[in-house]
Amino acid sequence: MVELVDITVFFNFRSPYCYLASKRLWQIFDDYHTRLIWCPFGGWDGRANPERARIKVPLTRQDVARWARKMGIPMNPPPITTDPTKAGAGSFLAEEQGVLREYITEVTRAEWAEGLDIGQDDVLLNVGESIGLDINELAEAIGRESNLQKLEENKKKADALGIFGVPSFIIGEEKFWGNDR
């Protein structure tokens, strides 16, 4: 029997590079004997702080648009004020229910392809309903204190490992950062 290799994924739904990575990420899990260790962040964690982001946004959006064209995927950025915390919190329910892949795919699509604000409950509930999650359970999960705490714990774990940005991946002792990894 082949032993599964853990791949720890640090992810923030607000990162356009996480959107890009989400389009290729699943091939690794489909083609190799791997197990996803899901470590989402909320808020600004894993990204440039708001002051730095103001400087980076024009270049980042230009760079991400080039990547999206190359990959043949739509790119329509959400409002700059979008807060990804609820999306991260809701991802724990999706993982528990066995639809994490679908959740990540559809949340990032809603945010980065349709330009929707995933910090809005109705956007996340529509996504959840479209992938078969119970919307009442999802509504509770996106505000559940234990889920919000897990997001914080993931950031502390990343800090302890020297992870400073998203998406980041750990396989054994090797660390990888960026959507092109």
C-alpha positions in Angstrom: 0.0 0.0 0.0 1.3 3.4 -0.9 1.5 5.9 1.9 -0.2 9.3 1.3 2.0 12.4 1.2 0.6 15.3 3.1 0.5 18.7 1.3 -0.2 21.6 3.6 -1.9 24.4 1.8 -1.9 27.9 3.3 -4.6 29.9 1.5 -6.4 33.2 1.7 -9.5 33.6 -0.5 -8.7 37.3 -1.0 -5.4 36.6 -2.8 -5.7 36.6 -6.6 -2.7 34.3 -6.6 -4.7 31.8 -4.6 -7.4 32.1 -7.3 -4.9 31.2 -9.9 -3.4 28.4 -7.9 -6.9 26.9 -7.2 -7.3 26.3 -10.9 -4.2 23.9 -11.0 -4.0 22.7 -7.5 -6.4 19.8 -7.8 -4.3 18.0 -10.5 -1.7 17.3 -7.9 -4.2 15.6 -5.6 -5.8 13.7 -8.5 -2.5 12.4 -10.0 -0.5 11.6 -6.9 -1.0 9.8 -3.6 -1.5 13.0 -1.5 -3.6 14.3 1.3 -4.6 17.9 1.6 -3.9 19.6 4.9 -6.1 22.7 4.6 -4.9 25.9 6.4 -7.0 28.9 5.3 -6.4 32.4 6.6 -8.8 35.3 7.2 -8.5 39.0 6.9 -5.2 40.4 5.7 -3.2 37.3 6.9 -0.7 36.1 4.4 -1.1 39.2 2.2 0.4 42.7 2.1 -1.1 45.0 4.7 -3.7 47.6 3.5 -1.1 50.4 3.2 1.3 48.2 1.2 -1.6 46.8 -0.8 -2.5 50.2 -2.1 0.9 50.4 -3.8 0.8 46.8 -5.0 -2.8 46.5 -6.3 -2.2 48.1 -9.8 0.8 45.9 -10.6 -0.7 42.8 -9.0 -3.9 43.2 -11.0 -1.9 43.6 -14.2 0.2 40.5 -13.4 -2.8 38.4 -12.4 -4.7 39.5 -15.6 -1.7 38.2 -17.6 -1.7 34.9 -15.8 -5.5 34.6 -16.2 -5.2 35.2 -20.0 -2.4 32.6 -20.2 -4.5 30.1 -18.3 -7.7 30.9 -20.2 -9.7 31.8 -17.1 -11.9 34.9 -16.4 -10.6 37.7 -14.2 -12.9 40.3 -12.8 -11.6 41.5 -9.4 -14.0 41.9 -6.5 -14.4 45.2 -4.5 -11.1 46.1 -2.9 -12.9 46.1 0.5 -13.8 42.4 0.3 -13.0 40.6 3.6 -12.3 36.9 3.1 -12.7 35.9 6.8 -16.2 34.4 6.4 -15.2 32.4 3.3 -12.3 30.9 5.2 -14.5 30.1 8.2 -17.1 28.5 5.9 -14.4 26.4 4.3 -14.2 24.2 7.4 -17.8 23.2 7.0 -17.2 22.4 3.4 -14.1 20.3 4.3 -16.2 18.5 7.0 -18.9 17.8 4.5 -16.5 16.5 1.8 -17.0 19.4 -0.7 -14.0 21.5 0.0 -12.7 21.3 -3.6 -16.1 22.5 -4.9 -16.2 25.2 -2.2 -12.8 26.6 -3.1 -13.5 26.4 -6.8 -16.9 28.2 -6.5 -15.9 30.8 -3.9 -12.9 31.8 -5.9 -15.0 31.8 -9.1 -17.6 34.1 -7.5 -14.9 36.4 -6.2 -12.4 36.6 -9.0 -14.4 35.6 -12.1 -17.6 37.4 -11.3 -16.2 40.2 -9.1 -18.5 39.4 -6.2 -17.8 40.4 -2.5 -17.3 37.1 -0.7 -17.5 39.0 2.6 -21.3 39.2 2.0 -23.3 36.4 3.6 -25.7 36.1 0.6 -22.7 35.5 -1.8 -21.3 32.7 0.4 -24.8 31.2 1.0 -25.5 31.1 -2.7 -22.2 29.4 -3.3 -22.9 26.9 -0.5 -26.3 26.1 -1.8 -24.9 25.6 -5.4 -22.6 22.9 -4.1 -25.1 21.2 -1.8 -24.3 22.7 1.6 -27.1 23.3 4.0 -27.4 27.2 4.0 -28.4 27.3 7.6 -25.3 25.3 8.6 -23.1 27.5 6.4 -24.7 30.6 7.9 -23.8 29.4 11.3 -20.3 28.2 10.3 -19.2 31.5 8.8 -19.5 33.2 12.1 -18.7 30.3 14.4 -16.0 31.4 16.9 -14.2 28.1 16.8 -13.8 28.5 13.0 -12.6 32.0 13.3 -10.1 30.8 15.9 -8.8 28.1 13.5 -8.1 30.8 11.0 -6.0 32.6 13.6 -4.3 29.3 14.6 -3.4 28.7 10.9 -1.7 32.1 10.7 0.3 31.3 13.9 1.3 27.9 12.4 2.4 29.6 9.2 4.4 32.2 11.1 6.2 29.5 13.1 7.1 27.7 9.9 8.4 30.9 8.2 5.5 31.1 5.8 4.8 34.8 4.9 2.5 34.7 1.9 -0.2 32.8 0.1 -0.6 30.5 -1.6 2.1 28.5 0.2 2.6 24.7 0.2 4.6 22.4 2.4 5.5 18.9 1.4 7.7 17.2 3.9 10.4 19.7 4.8 10.1 21.6 1.5 8.3 24.9 1.3 6.8 26.4 -1.9 5.3 29.9 -2.3 3.3 31.2 -5.2 0.7 30.2 -7.7 3.3 28.9 -10.2 4.6 26.2 -7.9 
